[in-house]
Each structure stands twice: as structure tokens, then as C-alpha cells.
Amino acid sequence: MTRRAIPLLAALVVATAPAFAASKPASKTSGPAKAEAPLSVEALLTQAHAASTKGDTELAVRLAQSAIVADPARPTSYVALGDIYAEAGQPEYARSFYDAALGIDPAQPAALKAISALGSHTSTTANAAR
């Protein structure tokens, strides 16, 4: 029974996918609706930076995460997400994404600089607390 259930489920998903992927209804004055092209990683990171600048951290995080999903081998996306978390006052999250960028490219200059800045900020904060 299990052997039949998976192909049946797969067939059901394939058959219903077009219904769920239907695009927006066409306007009355235009022809059929055109599918929008997916955003490039650069566009996602640009929008993430703009959202972060406007103070919309949640949107910035989602856009940077989308850039990582779109191209997980690009270290600059991880650095961008780390920068957003660093600006939001979450250095642990920031460091984890800088480390991920360095895992892809150990010489990634922006990640190295950002980790150095986090380290100096942490030691300054620790000294101020004493």
C-alpha cells in the first residue's frame, strides 16, 4: 500500500500544481497575465539593504534569506544577512552568518572585516560593563 501511495501522491501534486500556481487574473484592458521573472540575487540584496535602511528589519531578513536560498554558494548573501542582524543588535546571529560566508570563502573580505568589527564591539561593551 505504501508503494502505491507515494506515486499517487506525486501524481496528485503534479496534477494540482497548475491550479495553485495560477497567476494573477489579467486586467480587463490587457491580454493574458505574464509570469513575473524571478528576482536576481543582486536585486534581492539591494531590496534587503533598502528595507534595512528604512528600519524594516523583518523584511530585510526575509529578502536576504531569499537571496541565500536563490544562490547558497554566494558568500555575499550571508554577509548581507549578518550585517542586518548586526545592525539589529543581534551579534550572535550576525557572527553565525559571517562564519557561514567564511565557510564558503575563507578570504571573504567583508566577512573578515565584519567579524573583526563584532569582536572589537564586543570587547568595548565588555570593558564598559566592568
C-alpha positions in Angstrom: 0.0 0.0 0.0 2.9 2.4 0.7 4.4 1.8 -2.7 1.2 2.9 -4.4 0.6 5.9 -2.0 3.7 7.8 -2.9 3.2 7.6 -6.7 -0.5 8.5 -6.2 0.5 11.5 -4.0 3.1 12.6 -6.6 0.5 12.3 -9.4 -1.9 14.4 -7.3 0.7 17.1 -6.6 1.6 17.3 -10.3 -2.0 17.4 -11.4 -2.9 20.2 -8.9 0.2 22.3 -9.3 -1.1 24.4 -12.2 -4.2 25.3 -10.1 -2.1 26.5 -7.2 0.4 28.3 -9.5 -2.2 30.3 -11.4 -1.0 33.8 -11.9 -3.0 36.9 -11.1 -6.1 37.5 -13.1 -5.5 39.6 -16.2 -6.8 43.1 -16.1 -9.7 44.0 -18.3 -7.6 46.0 -20.7 -4.6 43.7 -21.2 -4.2 40.3 -22.6 -3.2 37.2 -20.6 -1.2 37.8 -17.5 2.5 37.4 -17.9 4.5 35.5 -15.3 6.9 37.7 -13.4 10.6 36.9 -13.8 12.2 35.8 -10.5 14.3 38.4 -8.8 18.1 38.1 -9.2 20.2 37.7 -6.1 21.6 41.2 -6.6 18.0 42.6 -6.7 17.1 40.7 -3.5 20.2 42.0 -1.7 19.5 45.6 -2.9 16.0 45.4 -1.7 17.2 43.9 1.6 19.6 46.8 2.1 16.8 49.3 1.3 14.4 47.7 3.8 17.1 47.6 6.5 17.9 51.3 5.8 14.2 52.1 6.3 14.1 50.2 9.5 12.1 47.2 8.3 14.4 44.5 9.7 11.9 41.7 9.2 11.5 42.4 5.5 15.3 42.8 5.2 15.9 39.5 6.8 13.4 37.7 4.6 14.9 39.2 1.4 18.4 38.3 2.4 17.3 34.8 3.3 15.7 34.6 -0.2 19.0 35.6 -1.7 20.7 32.8 0.2 18.1 30.3 -1.0 18.4 31.5 -4.6 22.2 31.0 -4.5 23.5 29.3 -1.4 27.1 29.3 -2.7 27.3 33.1 -2.7 29.1 34.4 0.4 28.0 38.0 0.0 24.4 37.0 0.7 25.4 35.6 4.1 27.4 38.7 4.8 24.4 40.8 4.0 22.2 38.9 6.4 24.9 39.1 9.0 25.0 42.9 8.5 21.3 43.1 9.0 21.5 41.1 12.3 24.5 43.2 13.4 22.5 46.4 12.8 19.6 44.9 14.7 21.7 44.3 17.7 21.9 40.6 17.4 25.7 39.9 17.2 25.4 36.1 17.7 23.2 35.7 14.7 25.4 38.1 12.7 28.5 36.1 13.6 26.9 32.8 12.5 26.2 34.2 9.1 29.7 35.8 8.8 31.1 32.4 9.7 28.9 30.7 7.0 30.3 33.2 4.5 33.8 32.3 5.6 32.9 28.6 5.3 32.3 29.3 1.6 35.2 31.7 1.0 37.7 31.8 3.9 39.2 35.0 2.5 35.9 36.9 2.0 36.9 40.4 2.9 33.6 41.8 4.0 33.0 38.8 6.4 36.5 39.2 7.9 36.1 42.9 8.4 32.6 42.4 9.9 33.8 39.7 12.4 36.6 42.0 13.4 34.2 44.8 14.0 32.0 42.5 16.0 35.0 41.4 18.1 36.0 45.0 18.8 32.4 46.0 19.6 32.1 43.0 22.0 35.3 43.8 23.8 34.4 47.5 24.1 31.0 46.5 25.5 32.6 44.1 27.9 35.1 46.7 29.1 32.3 49.2 29.6 30.4 46.7 31.7 33.3 46.3 34.2 
